């Protein structure tokens, strides 16, 4: 070019096309037109002003030519190029050739196509990477307009924008979106975000994964037309009322049927929560769950009840007996957990003025099982239930809550003082005299935690959480005592742990337990033993907490292992073993995606490493294995050996102790084995057996 253009049409700034950004570039265009108007002043002043504008908009404007072979030859530019190439271009190299030498080889094809389009006389744009002199690679967006001159050559005028930061941000957003989508896939339900309008319309803003499963393979369209069309006609009134409630800003939920594209009718539960917006609309966050199986079971129960109502009186009595058995613990003849929860929930729902809840746990019960066998352990639980039942008053409800833990609902406890008095009576009734089974005399004690409604919560979940924390405090104080004060050791043990880390870990372990072959009790026992072993080793509180969390989570990767492998009654073949060995790495990957549990990922990944270096997945040895993983390995082995498995019966505590001793130094850290056996009270077991 020999001089500045005389009109806007001759401007080196290309016109804004449909793909150009309408904001900054159009502003640049308007400013350039003003500068090139006849009133704008001298050419030199216009050049200076335009350079300032270009710096403001961070755009690089250039003019050049495209040779017949598709190569760009630089003529002139209106702004500095140093910012794009990371330094000053060599003075002895033609600018166009130097520029093309810095383009990433992988992007040459699209750059060449860009030049061919310009050579053909078409406006064009392209995105490519440029290797800077400063070592940085920048992502550039180049858009240009060709102009064929009278001599037949093609002049090119263009703008280059540095979009590196935008591309990096987009990549991070894509990565975050992928992780979020993966997490939603793990949840299994379909989540959505919508906008509720006052006229009742619902406008979808975001849809998570899983909608295709509910629609029988069809993805929900952005307008939710196919979703609305799939709603069963009989459920349409309830569905419409649900949407109207959300549009009014009212939290709501509904159960309805969807007729899928595969012809299958599914029951779904749709729950939405609203948040008002300044414009009068409401932002709705919702989750849709497939409850087909639950409804099927409910329908079957209703049919069974109808059948039983018309059956013979004897069948009616049989039904009543079956209901009693369904709500009764077979061993202790007390209520079971499900029935207790139902009674307690109904009682709390009636708005009873005051009600007490106690959680009672037999101290050192596992040691009784290990030392005397499960038959004696069962007898101890039966005797414990009888002693607790003897202290009940009219209206009280006793249930076996799980394992060696019992729950008692006390409607007559009207104050914290009365609740403590009742709890102390139960404690003394157990501790008053030994439990006798054949020639075995056992002095049993219990620890008790309590909560009072409505002071400590108005729902069963809230009372249970409070009572469980108080029970933990009673255990921490030395057992054989009552506490109505929540324990502080959970957070004190790990000041850096998130408050909900333990609850989240337990929830994941419970999710795993829904599959056959991954019992929840195993994770609970490994967590308990790991925490106690870490304390025995006098490790810092943060390490102790990580051991407890890893105990809950060490088998979470087995969610990816087929059930036929988990439940195989015999040894696994080589292919099955390879699949099983993936669970530690998969589990670590799952845990690492959850910020509050990320600290536990190394322990989950390496808990199958061996002290000798022969383990998996990374073949670490000795002190290179994280201490949390070494502790989990020993605790997991002991809990596994002393529990019934699909392929082998439970071993005795003595047998498990001998196996740990034999494997110390090869499979396990000897110091960890010593600490674990000391915690179990089995540190001298081998010597006693030998004697």
N, C-alpha and C positions, 0 to 999 in steps of 0.2 A: 504494500500500500504506500502511496506517495503523500498522503495527507489525510486530514480528518474529513469525514463525510459532511456534505452540505445540507442534508435533511435527515429526518428520522428514518426514512426508508433506506438511506445509505449507512445507517448506524452499524458499528461492529457488534452491538448487543443484539442477539437474535430475538425475534418475536417470541412471545410466550405461547407454547403449544399446549395441547390438552393435557400432556403428561408433566409439564413444568409446574413447580410449586407456585401457587397463585399469590403468595404474600410477598416474600423478600425479593424474588426475581422481578415481579411486576413493579414493585417499588423502585428497583434498580432501573428498569426500563423507563419509567416515568421521569426519574431524575435525569437520565441520559438524554431523553428527548428535550428536556428543558435546557440542558447545557448546549445542545447542538442547534438550538433555535438561533435565528439571526441576532436576537437581542442579548445573547449570552456573553458577548465580549470577544476578546482576542482568543486565538486558537491556543496559545500557551496557557492562558488562565483557565480555559475550558479543560485542558489536559490535567492541570493541577487539581481542579475541582472534581473531575471524574475519578482521578486516582484516589482522592479522599473517600469518595462514595464507595468505590470498589473495596477499599480497605474496611469500610464500615460494614459492608455486606459480606465480607470474606469470600468474594467471588474472584475468579481469575478470567479476564476477558482476553481473547487472543484473535489474531487474524493470520491466515496463511494460505497455502495452496495444497491441493491434492494432485500428485503426479499421476500420469496414466497407469503406472504400476501399483497404485494404491498407497503410496508413501506420503506422509505429511511433511511439508516444508514450511518452516516458521517464517513469518514476515514481521509481525509486530504484535505488541501487547499493550494493554492499558493499565496493568497492575503488575506488581512484583511476583515472580514465580518461586522465589526462594522458600517461601513457606510450604509449598507443595512438594519440592524436591529435597527439602531438608538441608539446604545450603546453596552455594553459588555454583551455577553451571560452568564447566570448563570453557574458557574464552575461545579456545582453538577448535571447538567442536560445533558443528551446525546445530542450532537449537532443536529443530524438529527431530533430527537423527538422535540427538542425545535423549530427548524425551522418550522416544520409542524404545531406546535401549534399556530404559528403567521399568518398562511395563512387564508385569509378571507373565512368564511364558504360558501359564495356564489360561491367561485371559487374551492371548493374541488373536485367537479365532474370532471372538466377538468384536475386538478392536478393528481387525481387518474388515469384517462385515460392515462395521460403522463407516469406515473410509470408503468402501465400495458404494454404499448408499449415497454418500455425499458426492462421489464421482458421477453417480447416475443422476444427480441433480435433486435428490430427495433430502428433506430435513431429517436429521437422525440424532439419536442419543444412545449412550452406552455407559455402563459402569464397569470399571476395571481397577486393578490394584497397581500401585506404583511404588517401587523400592527406592526410598530416599537415601540421600548421601549420609544422613545421620543414623542409618541402620533401621529406621522405622518404615513400616509398610503402611501406606495410606490408601483408603478406598475413595475413588474419585468418580464423580458423575459428570460426564462430558456430553453437552448437547450443542449442536451446531447447525448452521444453515449455509448451503452452498450458493454460489452466485457465478454463473457462467459469464465470462467476460467476452468482449467482441473478438479478441484474438483466439478464442476457443478454449482457453485455460479455465480452471475452476478455482474461484476464490472461496475460502471458507472463513466464516466468522462464528465464534463460539464462546461459551461460558463453561468454565470448569468449577465445580463445587467440591470441597472436601467434606465427604459424608462419613468419615471414619468413625467419629463419635456416635453418629446416629446408627450406623451398622452394628457397632459394638453393643450399644444399648438394645437394639433389636435382638441381637444374639442372646444377650443376657435374659431378656424378656422371654424369648423362645425357650431357653433352658429352664427358666423358672416355671413357665407354663407346662413344659413336659413333666417336670417333677410334680407339679400340682396335679396334673392329670393322672400320673402314676399313683399318687396318694389316693385320689378319688377312686381309681380302679380297685385299690386295696379295700377301701371302705365298702364297695359293692353296691351302693345305692346311687341313684341319679340325682344330682344337685343342680339347681338352676338359680338364676338371678333375673328378676322381672320388674317391670314398672307398672304399678296399678294406677289407672286413671279414674277420676270420679264418676265417669259414665259407665264404669264396669269393665272397660276393656283392660286386657292384660297384654303388655308388650314385653316379649322376651329380650333380655340383654345378654345373657350368657347361659350356656348349657354345658354341663359336665358330661363325662362319659357314662355309658350305661343305659342311655335312653333307647338305643336300638334293641337291647335285650327285652325291655318292657314292651316295645312295639313289634316284637317278633321279627327283628332283623332290619326294620326300616328306621333310618335316622330321623329324629324330629326335625322338621323344617323350621327355619327362623321364625315364621309367623305362627308356628304351632298348629297349622291347619290339620295336618294328618293326626296330630295328637288329639285335638278336639273331636275329629271325626271318629277316632277309635273308641271314645267313651261309650259304654253300653247305654242304650236308650233308657233303661230303667233307672240308671244312676245319674242321668243328666240333671234332674232338679237339684240333687245334692251337690254335684260338681259345679253347677252355675252359682248356687248359693255360696259355695266356698270361694269362688272367684270374686263375687260381689263383696264378700266380707273383707277380702284382701284389698280390694280397691278402696274400701272405706278406711283402710289402715288398721284393721282388726286381725290379730294373729288367729289363724284358723287351721283346721286339719279335717281331712275327709278320707273315707275309704270308698273306692269305686272300682269298676272293672274296665279293662282295656281289651278290645278285640284286636289281636296282633295281625300283622301281614301274613304270618304263618298259619292263621286260622285258630290259634290258641287264645283262649280268654284267660286273662291274668287279673288277679286282685292286686291293687296297689294302695298303699297308704301315703297320702300327700299331705305334708305339713309345711306351713309357711309362716314366717315371722316378718312383720312390717316395720319400716322405719320411715317417718315422714320426711318429705323434701320441701324446700321453700316454695316451689311452684305449685303446691297443692297435691302433687302425686305422692305415691308411696313406693319406696324401694322394698321389694319382696325377696327375701332369701328363703329358698325352699329345698326340701329333700323328699324324694319319692322312693319308697321301698316296695319290693315285691313281697306281698304277704299272702300269696296264693296258697302256700302250704299251710300256713297258720289258719287261713279261712277254711281250707279243706278239713283240717282237724276239728275246727269248731263246728263245721257243718256235720261231720261224722258224729261228734259228740251229741249234737242236738237230735240227730236221727236216732241215736242209741237211746237217748232219754225218752223220746216219743215212743219208741218200741217198748221200753221198760214200763212206761206208764200203762200200757194196755196188756202187759204180760200178767201171768198168774202171780198171786201174792207171794209165793215162794221165790219166784224170780225177782220180785220187788225187794224181798229181804236180801237176796243174793246181791242185788245191785247196791243196796245200802251197805252191806258188808264190804263190798268191793271199794266203795267210796271211803269207808273208814280205813281200809288197808292202804289206799292210795295216799291218804294223809298221815300215815303212821310210819315211824321208823321201825323197821323189822327187828332190829337188835334190841333197842331199849324200850319199845312200846310207847314212846312219847310221840308227839307230833313231829312230822318231818319239816324240813326247811320250807317247802312250798306251801304247806298248809298253814304253818305259823305266819308266813308272810301275808297270806290271804287274810287271816284273822286280824293281824295287827293293822294291815292297811284299812280294812273295814272299820275297825275300832277308831283309828285316828281320823278317818273320813267323817265319822259321826260328830266330830268336834268335842270329844271327851275332854273335860276341863283340865285334868292332870293325869299323866300316865308315865310309869317308869319302865325302863328296859335295862336288863342285865345281860351281859355276855360273860360266861364262865368257862374257863379253860383248865383242863387237868394238867398240872405241872409235871414236866419230865415224862410225859406219857410214852413218847417214842422209846425211851430207855426201858420202860416196862415191857413193851412189845419186843424189843431187841433181846432183852435178858430172859424173858419167861415165855415168849411166843404169843401168837395172836389169840389163842384160846383163853389164856389168862387175861390178856388185854381186853377181850370182849367181856369177860366176867367183871372186870373192873368198871367198864362203862355201864353195864347193867346195874351194878350196885350203886354207882354214882347217880344214875337216873332215879333209882328208888329213894335215895337219901334226899335228892332235890325235890322229888314229888311229895315226900312227907312234909316238907316245909311250905307247900303251896296253900294259899287261902282261896276262898270262893272267887271265881273270876280270873284267877291267875292262869297263864298259859305257858307251858313248858314244851320246848322242842329241842331235838338234837340238830344243831346248826351245821355241823360238819366235823368229821373226825372225832376229836376229843372235846369239841366245843359245844356248849349248850346255850340256849337263849331263853330268857324268862320275861314275859310281859306282866307287869304289875299295875293293874288299873287302880288299885287302892293306895299306891304310894303317892302321897300328895305333896311331899316336900323332899328336898335333898337329904335331910336328916332321916326321914322314914326310909328312903331308898337305901341309905348306908346301913341302917339297922337291919333291914331285910337281907341285904347282901351279906352282912356279917353273920347272920343266923345260918344262911346257906353254907358259908365258908366253914363255920364251926361244926356244922352237922357232918361235913365231909371229913374234917380233920379230927373229929372227936374220938374216933376209934378206927383201928386198922381194918382193911378189907381182906377177908380170908377167902382163899380159893385153894381147896385141898389142903396141903401143908404149907402153903405160901401165905405169909402175912405181910401186907403192904400198907405203909403209912402214906396215904394219898393226900395231897393238898391241891387247892385250886386258886387261881388268880381271877379277880372279878373286876370288870369295868362297867360303869353305869351311865345312863343318860336319862334326862327327865324332859317329857313333852308338856307344854310347848316351849319351855325355857331353852332347851338345847336343839330344838327342831320340831317341825310339825309333820314331817313325813317319816316313813320307816327308814328310807335311805339316810336321811340326816341323822336320825337317832343311832342307827347302826354305825355310821362313820364316827360319831362322837364316842359311842361305847367302845368301839374297837380301839380308838386312840387311848382311851382310859385304860383298857385292858393291857395295851402295850406298856403304858406307864407302870401298871402294877407288876408286870413281868420285869421291867427294868429295875424296879425297887427291890427286887429279890424274891418275887413270887409269894404265894400264900398271903395275899393281902387284897384290900378293896381300894379302888381309886375312882373318884368322879372327876379327876383333873386330867385333861388330855396330856399325853406324853409329849415332851419337847425333843426327845432324842432323835426322832426321825429327821428333823431339820438340823439339829445340832451336829449329828454325825457327819453331815455333808453340807456345809454352809454354801457351797457353790452349786448345789443341785437345785433344779427348778422345783417349785412346790408340788407340781402334779406329776413329777417323773415316776414316782412309785406307783401312783394310780394308773398311769398310762402303761407302765410295764406290766402291771397285773392284768390290765384289760387286754393287752396283746397276748399274754399267756393264756387268758381265758378264751380268746378267739382261737388260739391253737388247739385248746382242749376240746373244741367242738368237733374236731376230727378224731376218728378212731386212731389209737396208737400214740397219742400225745396227751397223757393224763395231766390235768392241771396240778394234782397233788405233787407230781414229780418236780415241776418248776418251783412250787412253793417250798418244798423240802430243800432243794438245791440252794435257793436264795437264803433260807435260814442258816444252813450249814456254812455257806460261803461267808456270810456276814460274821458269824461267830468265829470262824477260823481266822478271818482278817483281824478281828479284835484280839484274838489270842496271840497273833503275831505282832501286836502293838503297832499296826499300820495306821497312817493318818485317817481322819474321819472321812475325807473324800474318797480314799481308796476303799474303805469299808462300805460306803454307800454304793460305789460302782460294783463291788462284788455282789451286793444284794440285788441290784438292778440286773446285772448280767445273769444271776441265777434264775430270775424270772424269764429272761429273754434268750438264753443260750440255744434253745431249740426252735426259735421262731422261724428259722429258715426251713424247717420241715413242712411248712405250709406248701412248699413247692415240690415236695416229694410225694409221689403217688401213694394212695392208701394201700394198694396191694403190696408195696414194698414195706411200708411202716408196719403192717399187720402180718407179714409173712411168718408162719409158725416155725420155720427152720432157718438155717444159715442163708445169707444172701450170696448169689453168684457174683462173678466179677463185675458184670454190667450193672447189677443192682447196687453193688457196693460203691461203684463210681458215682451213681446217682445220689446215694445217701451221703457221700462225702462232700457233695456240693452245699449241704445245708448250712455249714458254718459260714461260708463266704456269702451265700444268699442272705442269711440272717443278718450279717454285718452290714450288707448293703441296705436292707430294710431299715435297720436301726439308725444307720448314718443319715437317712433321709429325714429323720425326726429330730429337730434341733435340741429338744430337752433330753434326748437319749443318745445323742451322737457320741458323747464321751465313753459310752459303753461298747461301741462298735469294735475296738481292738480285742476286748475280752471275748466277745461273741465269735469273732473270726478265728482266734487262736486257741480256743479251749480244747481242741483236739490235737494240738501240737504235743509232741512227747519230749520229755526232758533230755533224752538221748539224741533228739533231732530226727527221729523217724516218723514224725506225725504229719498232719496236713492242716491247712492247705499250703503253707510256705516252708515247711521243714525247719522251723526255728528250733534252737536247742538252748538248754540251760537258762541263764539269766536273760537271754535275748527274748524269751517268751514273757509277755507282760505278766506281772505278779497276779493281777486279777484273773487272767486266763489259767495260770497254774493252780490257783485256788479252786476255780470252777471245775477244772478237770478232775481234781480229787473228790470234790463234793458230789459231782455228777456221777462218778464211778461208784461211790458208796451208796448213793440213793438208788442207782440203777440195780446194783447187786442185791440190795435188801428189799426190792419190790418185785412183785410178780410181773413177768413180761410174757408176750405171746410165744417166745421161743424158749423160756426157761422159768422155773419156779424161783421164788425168793430165796436167797441165801441167808444164813444166820449172821448175826453181828460178828461172831467169832470167825466165820469163814471169810466175810468181807474184810475184816481186820487183817487176817493173814494174807489175803490177796494184795491189799494196799502195801503191806510191808514188803512182800516179794517184788512189787513193781516200783518201789521207791528207788530213785536213781536212774531208772530206765524210762518208765512211763511218767512218773510223778516226781516233783520236787520233794526230797526227803524232809526238809523243814516243814513244808506244807502238810505232808502226811502226819508228822508228829503233832502238829498243832490241831489238825482235824480229829485225830484219835483222842487227844486230850480233851477237846470240846465234848466228844461223845462219851468220855469217861472210860475209854477202851485203850488208853495208852499203855497199860500193863497187861493187856489181855493175852498177848502171845506168851509172855513169861508165865502167867498163871496157868494157861493150858499146858505148857511144857512141864510145869511142876506137878 
